[in-house]
Every structure is written in C-alpha cells, then in structure tokens.
Amino acid sequence: MNDAGALTKDPSAPAGDDLGPDFWAGAVVEQPARLRSVHLKIDQDVFDFFRDEAGGKGHITRMQNVLKAYAKARRAAGPR
C-alpha cells in the first residue's frame, strides 16, 4: 500500500494462473491458532543468542519455533 492507502499494481507483472473451480472445490477454511500472550524471563545469554541468530528482528519467532519443536518431539516420545 502506498502512502495514500491505495493498493498499487505493477503493470509489468505477469498474470497469475486461473486456478479454476476444481482447485477451489477441495478448499477448506481453517481458523488460525489463537496465540497466548505471556511474560517470560530468560537469561540474557539465551536472549542474545536468538537475537544474534535472527539478525535482530524475528528472534521471538525463532524462540517460539524452538519451543514448538521441543514440544512436538516430547509428544512423539510418549509419556515419561
């Protein structure tokens, strides 16, 4: 969106493929997962690691991805 709030289109952009009704016939609408806001205190070195890995922006998403992978692996391993 430009400064005026209107959508802009590149006239030289190629036209997209028409997906047709067969493609959309099997479409399923899924609601996004609800996020829960939490306050988390972590060690400075852990925070710095993720911030440096992400190059600044995106470090919180990287932390969440690590936690998701851990939770998935623990669930797959079964009960303790």
Residue frames relative to the residue before (quaternion, step in Angstrom):
aa qw qx qy qz dx dy dz
M 1.0000 0.0000 0.0000 0.0000 0.00 0.00 0.00
N 0.3768 -0.7242 0.5287 0.2324 3.52 -0.95 0.81
D 0.7623 -0.3945 0.2517 0.4470 3.57 -1.29 0.07
A 0.6712 0.4997 -0.3033 0.4558 3.60 1.08 -0.65
G 0.5301 -0.6523 0.3977 0.3678 3.59 1.26 -0.17
A 0.5561 0.5888 -0.4022 0.4270 3.59 1.24 0.18
L 0.4999 -0.6349 0.4923 0.3235 3.54 -1.10 0.66
T 0.1968 -0.7681 0.5971 0.1216 3.55 -1.08 0.68
K 0.1547 -0.7771 0.6048 0.0799 3.55 -1.16 0.60
D 0.3849 -0.6963 0.5592 0.2330 3.52 -0.99 0.88
P 0.3626 -0.7669 0.4782 0.2274 3.64 -0.42 1.12
S 0.6708 0.4911 -0.3097 0.4613 3.59 1.17 -0.40
A 0.4644 0.6781 -0.4512 0.3479 3.60 1.26 0.00
P 0.4702 -0.6792 0.4749 0.3035 3.61 -0.95 0.82
A 0.5365 -0.6079 0.4773 0.3390 3.55 -1.19 0.58
G 0.4430 -0.6899 0.5062 0.2675 3.57 -1.06 0.74
D 0.6109 -0.5439 0.4252 0.3876 3.54 -1.28 0.36
D 0.4115 -0.6508 0.5717 0.2834 3.55 -1.19 0.63
L 0.3213 -0.7923 0.4880 0.1758 3.59 -0.47 1.17
G 0.3474 -0.7875 0.4559 0.2266 3.57 1.15 -0.43
P 0.6707 -0.5389 0.3434 0.3767 3.57 -1.29 0.40
D 0.5915 0.5783 -0.3820 0.4120 3.64 1.07 -0.56
F 0.6282 0.5307 -0.3307 0.4629 3.55 1.04 -0.77
W 0.7436 0.4331 -0.2253 0.4570 3.57 0.81 -1.04
A 0.5154 0.6630 -0.4167 0.3480 3.61 1.18 -0.39
G 0.7508 0.3799 -0.2096 0.4981 3.60 1.03 -0.73
A 0.4114 0.7330 -0.4618 0.2831 3.58 1.27 0.09
V 0.1210 -0.7740 0.6194 0.0501 3.55 -1.07 0.82
V 0.3275 -0.7293 0.5672 0.1980 3.57 -0.87 0.96
E 0.0552 -0.7920 0.6080 0.0000 3.55 -0.80 1.05
Q 0.3916 -0.7022 0.5453 0.2373 3.53 -0.94 0.90
P 0.4899 -0.6531 0.4756 0.3275 3.61 -0.95 0.77
A 0.5734 -0.5817 0.4483 0.3632 3.54 -1.17 0.60
R 0.4277 -0.6825 0.5279 0.2694 3.55 -1.04 0.78
L 0.3020 -0.7484 0.5657 0.1693 3.52 -0.92 0.93
R 0.2568 -0.7419 0.5993 0.1563 3.53 -1.16 0.65
S 0.3195 -0.7460 0.5560 0.1799 3.55 -0.79 1.01
V 0.0288 0.7950 -0.6040 0.0494 3.57 -0.85 0.99
H 0.3478 -0.6721 0.6041 0.2498 3.52 -1.30 0.37
L 0.0069 -0.8202 0.5689 -0.0604 3.56 -0.66 1.12
K 0.1831 -0.7579 0.6160 0.1125 3.54 -0.86 0.96
I 0.0109 0.7933 -0.6073 0.0415 3.57 -0.81 1.04
D 0.6279 -0.5356 0.4029 0.3957 3.54 -1.23 0.43
Q 0.6071 -0.5922 0.3987 0.3489 3.56 -1.09 0.77
D 0.6633 0.5130 -0.3270 0.4357 3.61 0.94 -0.81
V 0.6188 0.5223 -0.3430 0.4760 3.59 1.11 -0.63
F 0.6450 0.5162 -0.3123 0.4691 3.57 0.93 -0.90
D 0.6673 0.5097 -0.2975 0.4544 3.58 0.88 -0.98
F 0.6159 0.5547 -0.3469 0.4389 3.59 1.00 -0.81
F 0.7191 0.4412 -0.2630 0.4681 3.59 0.75 -1.02
R 0.6275 0.5264 -0.3393 0.4626 3.60 1.01 -0.73
D 0.6782 0.4828 -0.2896 0.4722 3.58 0.95 -0.89
E 0.6277 0.5369 -0.3271 0.4591 3.60 1.03 -0.79
A 0.7236 0.4280 -0.2349 0.4879 3.57 0.99 -0.84
G 0.4319 -0.6950 0.4733 0.3261 3.58 1.18 -0.26
G 0.7474 -0.3320 0.1864 0.5445 3.56 1.18 0.56
K 0.8279 0.1463 -0.0552 0.5386 3.55 -0.05 -1.30
G 0.7458 0.3988 -0.2957 0.4442 3.58 -1.05 0.78
H 0.4425 0.7241 -0.4449 0.2863 3.59 1.23 -0.02
I 0.6265 0.5269 -0.3495 0.4558 3.61 1.04 -0.66
T 0.6294 0.5238 -0.3265 0.4721 3.59 1.02 -0.77
R 0.6429 0.5138 -0.3239 0.4666 3.60 0.98 -0.77
M 0.6274 0.5198 -0.3354 0.4729 3.58 0.99 -0.78
Q 0.6600 0.5032 -0.3121 0.4623 3.59 0.91 -0.89
N 0.6464 0.5244 -0.3263 0.4480 3.60 0.97 -0.80
V 0.6320 0.5132 -0.3293 0.4782 3.59 1.04 -0.73
L 0.6638 0.4987 -0.3035 0.4675 3.58 0.93 -0.87
K 0.6303 0.5259 -0.3305 0.4658 3.60 1.02 -0.76
A 0.6590 0.5077 -0.3082 0.4615 3.58 0.91 -0.91
Y 0.6383 0.5207 -0.3211 0.4672 3.58 1.00 -0.81
A 0.6707 0.4966 -0.3009 0.4615 3.59 0.87 -0.97
K 0.6465 0.5200 -0.3180 0.4588 3.59 0.97 -0.84
A 0.6654 0.5001 -0.3004 0.4658 3.59 0.94 -0.87
R 0.6589 0.5040 -0.3133 0.4623 3.59 0.98 -0.80
R 0.6319 0.5191 -0.3291 0.4722 3.60 1.04 -0.78
A 0.6635 0.5117 -0.3019 0.4548 3.58 0.97 -0.88
A 0.6465 0.5331 -0.3147 0.4458 3.58 1.12 -0.67
G 0.4661 -0.6868 0.4403 0.3424 3.59 1.21 -0.36
P 0.7161 -0.4436 0.3128 0.4389 3.55 -1.32 0.05
R 0.5214 -0.6384 0.4767 0.3054 3.52 -1.22 0.58
